[in-house]
Amino acid sequence: MTDDLKAQRDRYIAFSLAAADLLIEVDGDFRIIKTIGATQALLSGLAEGVIGREVCDIFIPADRAFARHLLNRAKTIGRIEPCGLNLLQAEGPPLLVNMGACYLGTGEGSTFISLTVLSDGVVAQTAADGQSGLLDLEDYLGFAKKKIGVKGETAPKDMKLVRVAGLSQAMRQLPVAQSELLMGEISSVLRAQAVGGSAAAQLSEEAFSYIPSPKGEGASPEALSRDIRAAAVAVGLPEDSLAPSVLNLELSTGNLDQDSIAKALQYVLTDFCKPERSPISSLAQGLKTAMAETVQHFDNIRALIDSQKYTLFYQPVVRLDDRTTHHYEALLRFADGRAPFDTIRLSEQLGLVQDFDLAVAKKALETLTKRNDVTIAINLSGLSIQGDLFREHLRQLLSAASGVGQRLMFELTESNAIEDIEAAATFLRWLRRTGYRVCLDDFGAGAATYTYLRHFDVDFVKIDGPFIKDARDNPRQRALVRSVSHLCRELNTAVVAEMIEDEAMATLCQDMGIGFGQGYLFGKPKPQIDEPKALVVGKRRGVIESWG
């Protein structure tokens, strides 16, 4: 070799090591031929000791299939963009590295790999416990929103939507180890095609998506489907057990602003999780369809409110010590059988929940004028009490109702975060001064729970049902519930437990210091409030017991 060629070779090696910590040459079977750089530090051995080793084995087990798919991709297209993988270490946790690969297709058919140690602040996508490394829908949306709409050659042009029909059934039928292996292989197939190896997600049991490189070097739908079917065969499934299909979503944004892009993307990905829906091919089409459905939903809910095709069902809230009914919670039910929770959440998104809250208040007041022997609690959305117009309308409605006072209660729900804490606190203080009791609902369900308790003066705190159920078998959860009960006693605030379905749960709630309960044990929601029953033998004198 001439001096010029040696100098050129040394120069290329220097350039490579300036950008990477370790260079690895592998043969056609991906076995290590040669290493240059920090071999002992990264691979826990001398260069001679790693020769012949399968290069994918230097990574954690959960990343080996991913590494293999990346290297196969490099052999197909020549070069891959660096992707994050977890490198095994003899001692301590895995080391996150960027792996790049280049295949020249000459000589012995070697593939050249570069490994670069990433900074401590970078978090690996794939966990050492065998997680797939795929993002969930929420994280994928956040990632995609940052990428889409940027200008330049790095801006993604397409998004792939992948449906693997039959996967959910296969996952249920396979043993746990085999199902994890199958999902790991499918994840690796998709991540190997995604930008940076991380822009891939599982949207539902059978729906996936990834953002390919903007350079247009991705696998064809046929090749992708073939790899997924091969993964099924590898775990012992018939070749036709999975039926993959790939759709292309154009990401040209035109004149769409970032807010419109986000709405369109949210709609398209959510809609793709429903296999019965027609596929959408572009963001513009997705936004148009989303807006049309939003208008339709708005009109439907508006008509529902105006036509009053709903009623109130009442569920008793009882004192746990003597089982007498303290009050009833009013719950919305719709004549057409639609789900109350979904309808209310949609009305919040469309800005119509204030109308629902006022309509419920009117119906509850009508019931109270007919039944002066009961107390009713109605829900108030956190979104509603932030509106000046809503607060004024509710004041007018309550001012026109005489003789109600202590018999109407308000439960503040946490389905929407309250941004103007002070304005809400002022309004709740006005309600209490006027004689209406206030309950903080869904305690424990959201992150703002203690913030609300710190700022709002309330008469009751209702602990969220799942929080209570977990306390049955979880000592830590029981300790937390007891601490909430103790805190509320210090604040002179009563505590209500939801979802009490048997005597054992009722006894546990009393043991944890809870004074009131609600659930099927005491009565299911019904369209009418029963007349008070006669005195029950053994109850304290003067108590009337009412069952809902």
CORNORPE-V654671 format. One line per field, one symbol per residue. psi: psi as a letter, one per 20 degrees, with the letter a starting at -180 (. if undefined). burial: b if it has 9 or more other ideal C-beta (glycine too) atoms within 8 Angstrom, else e. Layout:
psi->???
burial->???
//
This chain:
psi->prhghgggghgggggghhirhppppqahjkqpgqqpblghhhjlrqghiipiqohhiirqhiighggghghhhhhgigqqqpqpropqqhqarqppqppqqpohkrcjkqppppppprrhippqhpqijjqhiqqrgghgggghhhhpiqqrhipqhrppoppnpigggghhhqqgghhhgghhggghgghhiqpjjilqqohahjprqqorpiikjrqqhggghghghhhghhjjqqhjhpnqqpqpopjpicjprhghgggggggggghhioiiqpqpiqhghggggghghggggggghghgghillrrpqppqpqphhijqpgrpppppqqhjjqpgghggghhghjkjhhhgghgggghghgghhhnjjrpppqqpqhhgiipggghghhggghhioqjfdijpqpooqkhppogngggghgghhgghhijpqpporkpihrijghgghhhpoqhqpoppghgghhigiohghghgghhgggghghjlpqppprloirhghggggghjjphqqprhhipqpqiqpqqprrqppirqpippppp.
burial->eeeeebeebeeebeebbeebbbbbbbbeebbbeebbbebbebbeeebeebbebebbebbbebbbbbbbbbbbbbeeeebbebbbbbbbbeeeebbbbbbbbbbeeeeebbbbbbbbeeeeeeebbbebeeebbbbebebbbebbbebbbeeeeebbebbbbbbbbbbeebbeebeeebbbbbbbbbbbbbbbbbbbbbbbbbbeebbbbbbbebeeeebeeeebbebbbebbbbbebeeeebebbbbbbbbebeebeeebbbbbbbbbbbbbbeeeeeebebbbbbbebbeebbeebbeebbebbeeeebebbbbbbbbbeeebbebbbbbbbbeeeeebeebbbbbbebebbbbbbbbbbbbbbebbeeeeebbbbbbbbbbbbbbeebbebbbebbeebeebeebbbbbbbbbbebeebeebbebbbbbbeeebbbbbbbbbbeebbeebbebbebbbbbbbbebbbbbbeeeebbebbbebbbbbbeeebbbbbbbbeeeebbebbbebbbbbbbbebbbebbeebbeebeeeeebeeebebbbb
//
